[in-house]
Amino acid sequence: MDYIAIIHKDDGSHYGVSFPDFPGCITAGRTVDDAKDMATEALALHVEGLQEDGEDIPKPSSLEAIMQSPEFADGVAFLVSLQQPDRTVRVNLTMTERELQVIDAAAAAQGMKRSTYLVKAGLQSAH
């Protein structure tokens, strides 16, 4: 999901970034690129905190709605993608004891745990 961020710079300061959809989520960087990189991290951490607190994540506002606010009129808007990590889930597999031994040996030979080996093998065969 993409959210609008507003970048702004006051004389003698770093580039500041705020998120109209997330009051209180702000960050800054010495350069525009630094500020954009920090914005991605700030948004992810802010949303993670909201989720941990059981709060709803707002839907992204439109650019038109945001730019109508005098608070953001002097800023420059850009999109920040909310990159949420995939949730890890536990699964139960059924296989023969011999198959498990072969998988465990192959995983160990590659310096991997069983689950890592199975995920990588499955993803490779899917491509």
C-alpha positions as CSV (number, residue, x, y, z in Angstrom):
1,M,0.0,0.0,0.0
2,D,1.3,3.5,-0.8
3,Y,1.0,6.5,1.4
4,I,1.6,10.1,0.6
5,A,4.5,11.7,2.5
6,I,5.2,15.4,2.5
7,I,8.8,16.6,2.3
8,H,9.7,20.2,3.4
9,K,12.8,22.2,4.3
10,D,13.1,25.2,6.5
11,D,16.1,27.5,6.2
12,G,19.0,26.0,8.3
13,S,17.3,22.6,8.8
14,H,17.4,19.2,7.4
15,Y,14.7,17.9,5.0
16,G,11.7,17.0,7.1
17,V,9.1,14.4,6.2
18,S,5.6,13.9,7.6
19,F,2.7,11.6,6.8
20,P,-0.7,13.3,6.7
21,D,-2.4,9.9,7.3
22,F,-0.3,9.3,10.4
23,P,-0.1,12.3,12.6
24,G,3.1,12.1,14.7
25,C,5.0,10.0,12.2
26,I,7.8,12.3,11.2
27,T,11.5,11.9,10.2
28,A,14.3,13.9,8.6
29,G,17.4,13.6,6.6
30,R,20.4,15.7,5.6
31,T,19.6,15.2,1.9
32,V,16.4,14.6,0.0
33,D,17.5,11.0,-0.6
34,D,18.3,10.5,3.1
35,A,14.9,11.9,4.0
36,K,13.1,9.5,1.6
37,D,15.0,6.5,2.9
38,M,14.2,7.5,6.5
39,A,10.5,8.0,5.6
40,T,10.2,4.4,4.5
41,E,11.6,3.2,7.8
42,A,9.6,5.6,9.8
43,L,6.3,4.6,8.2
44,A,7.0,0.9,8.7
45,L,7.9,1.4,12.4
46,H,4.9,3.6,13.0
47,V,2.5,1.1,11.5
48,E,4.1,-1.7,13.4
49,G,3.5,0.2,16.6
50,L,-0.1,0.8,15.7
51,Q,-0.7,-2.9,14.9
52,E,0.9,-3.9,18.2
53,D,-1.4,-1.5,20.0
54,G,-4.4,-3.0,18.1
55,E,-5.2,0.2,16.3
56,D,-6.6,0.4,12.8
57,I,-4.3,1.3,9.9
58,P,-6.0,4.1,7.9
59,K,-6.6,3.9,4.2
60,P,-4.4,6.2,2.2
61,S,-5.8,9.7,1.6
62,S,-5.9,11.2,-1.9
63,L,-3.3,13.7,-3.0
64,E,-6.1,16.2,-3.7
65,A,-7.4,16.0,-0.2
66,I,-4.0,16.3,1.4
67,M,-2.8,19.2,-0.7
68,Q,-6.0,21.2,0.2
69,S,-4.7,21.5,3.7
70,P,-2.7,24.7,4.3
71,E,-0.4,22.6,6.6
72,F,1.0,20.7,3.6
73,A,0.6,23.4,0.8
74,D,4.3,24.3,0.9
75,G,5.6,20.8,0.8
76,V,6.3,18.4,-2.0
77,A,4.4,15.1,-2.0
78,F,5.9,11.7,-2.8
79,L,4.7,8.1,-2.3
80,V,6.1,5.8,0.3
81,S,5.3,2.1,0.0
82,L,4.4,0.3,3.2
83,Q,6.5,-2.8,3.2
84,Q,5.2,-5.1,5.8
85,P,7.1,-8.3,6.4
86,D,5.3,-11.6,5.8
87,R,3.9,-13.2,8.9
88,T,5.7,-16.5,9.7
89,V,3.4,-19.5,10.1
90,R,4.0,-22.9,11.5
91,V,2.9,-25.9,9.3
92,N,2.7,-29.6,9.9
93,L,4.2,-31.9,7.1
94,T,3.8,-35.6,6.7
95,M,6.6,-37.6,5.1
96,T,8.4,-40.8,5.6
97,E,11.3,-41.1,8.1
98,R,13.7,-41.7,5.2
99,E,12.5,-38.6,3.3
100,L,13.1,-36.6,6.5
101,Q,16.6,-37.9,6.9
102,V,17.4,-37.1,3.3
103,I,16.1,-33.5,3.7
104,D,17.9,-33.0,7.0
105,A,21.2,-34.2,5.5
106,A,20.8,-31.9,2.4
107,A,19.9,-29.0,4.6
108,A,22.9,-29.6,6.9
109,A,25.2,-29.9,3.9
110,Q,24.2,-26.5,2.8
111,G,24.4,-25.0,6.3
112,M,20.7,-24.5,6.6
113,K,17.9,-25.5,9.0
114,R,15.2,-27.8,7.7
115,S,12.6,-25.2,7.3
116,T,14.9,-22.8,5.5
117,Y,15.9,-25.6,3.1
118,L,12.4,-26.6,2.4
119,V,11.3,-23.0,1.7
120,K,14.2,-22.3,-0.6
121,A,13.6,-25.5,-2.5
122,G,9.9,-24.8,-2.9
123,L,10.5,-21.3,-4.0
124,Q,13.1,-22.4,-6.6
125,S,10.8,-25.0,-8.1
126,A,8.0,-22.4,-8.3
127,H,10.1,-20.2,-10.6
